[in-house]
C-alpha cells in the first residue's frame, strides 16, 4: 500500500463523510424551500453569515450523529507501526480494516481522524446539554430577581457576582479534581443544580394550567414523573431503570461548567426582565389579576426569547471552549477519551515534530465554535430586522 | 462619590472574604490533606500515621479556626511535644518565642510551598513579575489593535470593511488560546512543518525555526522571537470581544445628532471620527477592557503552560497539579484581588468618563 497524496486524502475523507453531506443537503433544500413558513429559523436563510454558521454547526451535529458510520478505525485501538504516522499512511498489515490512517496516527498509534469524529460526539453531547441546564437555572433565578426586585434581587445578584469574581480556571482546578470526586460536593451541587430545571418545568406548566385542574394534574404529574426519573439518574446515579446515568468524572465536569455559566445567564435574564417589566402588556396582565409566575413565565419570557436564543448559541460555543480548556489541563476526563481538548493536550508534547495529532482537533473545535458564533450573529441580525 | 466608593469597597471586602473561604475550604478537604500528608511523610504510611501527621501539623482543628489562623485573625496553634520542644504555626517562621501569636496573610506570612521548597511570598512575587511583563505586552498589542479594528468597522456601518473586520472579530473570539497557540506553533515554530523549513530552504533564515515555541528564554531577556507567539496567542482571543464592543459603541455614536451637525458644518470625515466620535465611543470599551483583565488570566494560565513560561499562571497550574495547598491559596488570593480591583476601577472609570451617570 502506498502513502496517500493530499488530494486523495481529502477525497477519501469527503467519501467517509457522505452521510453528513446528504443530511446537510436535505436540511438546506427543505429549509430554503419552506423558509417563509419557518419563522425566525427560516429567516436565517436570508443571511449569508447565518447560513455559513448554520452549515458549520449542522456539519458537526451530523458528524456526531453518524459518527459510527464515518470512523475508519476504533478510536481507542492502537495499531502496531502507526505511532505518529503522517497523514495518509498505509497500515502495515491491513487485513479487513480500512487500509489507511487518513489523518495519521497519534503518539499512541491511534487513528487521528476517527478520534476527531468521535470527539465531536463527546463534545456535542455535553455542551448543548450543559448550556441548556445553565439557561434553565439562569432563567428560573433571573426572572424573579428582575421581576420582584428588592432583597431577593440583592441577594441573588451578590451570589452571582461572587461566582463571576472567581477566575474560571481557578474554579476548574478547585472543583474538578480527583479528590473532590471522592467527596459529596459534586453530588450535592448536582442535586441542587439539576433540581432547578425540574422545578422550572413544573412551575411553567402549573402557572399556565392551574385554572384547569384536570389538565394541570396530568401535565404537572407527567413532568414530575419524567423529571424526577431523569433527576435521580443524573444527579445521584440511582435511576432504577438505568436509562439516565452519568459517570462521576463527567458529572463533576458538568457541574463545574454549569456553575460557571449560570450566573452570566442570570444577569442577562435579570436585565431583560427589568426592562420588560415596565411594558404595557405586563401591566395589562397584572390588572387582569394574573399571578406573578404566570406573568414571568408566559408574558415576559416569550418576549425575551430573541436575545436569549442568540445568547444560547454563543453559550454552547463558550461551553465547548470551556470543555476544551478542561481537557487541555487533563481535568475530569478519562485518559482514553477522544474529546478535543484532551487530544490537543496529548498532541502538544510533540507539537513541533508531529503537529497533526493536535492540529486536527484544534481546527475542529475552532470551526464548531466559529459556526456557533456566526449562527448567533446571523440570528441577531435577522431578529433585529423586524 | 465617597459614599459610593465606600460601599463598593465594603462589598468588595465581603466578596473577598467569601471567596477566600471557599478556596480555603476546597483546598483543605480531608482527601487533599491526606494527599499532602502522604507526599510529605512518605507515600506508604498507614491511615493512623496520616492522622498523626495531620494532628502534629495542626490540621485537625475545625475548618473555621484554621481559616482564621491562615488569615491571621486567630492565634496560631501551639503544641508541646512529649520531649519538651514546642511546635506551632508561628514557631517555624519566627522562632519559639512567637508561639501563640497571630501569623497569617494579614501579618505577611503566606506559608511555605511544598512544590518549590521556598516561601510562598517569594515564589509568587517573582512569578508575578514575569507575568506582569507578559500582560504588559499583551495589553500593548491587544488594546490598540482591537480599538482600531472596532473603530474602522464601526465608522461606516454595513460597508465591506465593516463586514470583513466583523467576521475577523468573530473568528478571533472563536479561537481559544489552546487552539491559536497550537496553530501558531505548528505554523511558525516547527522545524519540520509550516513556514520555517520553507524559509530555510530558500536561504532567507539561518536559525532552524522562525519563532521560538518555548518562552522560557524570555525570562533572561525578551526578544521579538521568543515573546511574539505567547503575546499574540493571548491578544488574539481577547481582541475580538473588545473590537465588537467598540464597533457597537462606534456605530451608535455615528448616528447621533452632533455627528450630523458636524457633518453639515463641513467637517472632514477623519476629523469627525477623531475629534467628535472617538471620545464618546470609547466609554464602553474602557469598562470592557478592564473587565477583560480577569479573562486574560485564563489565557495567561493556558499560554504559560503551553509555552512553558514560568509566570504566575504556570505557578497556579503547578500548585494545583502538585496539591501545593498554601501556594494555591496564595495564588487564588492574588487572582481574586486582581479581579475585584479591576471591577472597582472599571466602575469608577465608567462614572468618571460618563458625566450622565450620577452617583448618589
Interface residues (C-beta under 8 A of the other chain):
Chain A: X49 X158 X161 X162 X165 X166 X167 X168 X169 X170 X173 X174 X175 X177 X179 X180 X182 X183 X185 X317 X321 X324 X325 X328 X329 X341 X344 X345 X347 X348 X351 X352 X353 X355 X358 X359 X362 X363 X365 X366 X369 X370 X372 X373 X374 X377
Chain B: X11 X15 X18 X19 X22 X23 X26 X27 X29 X30 X31 X32 X35 X166 X167 X170 X171 X173 X174 X175 X176 X178 X179 X182 X183 X185 X186 X189 X190 X191 X192 X193 X194 X209 X213 X294 X297 X298 X301 X302 X305 X306 X313 X316 X317 X320 X323 X328 X331 X332 X335 X336 X339 X340 X343
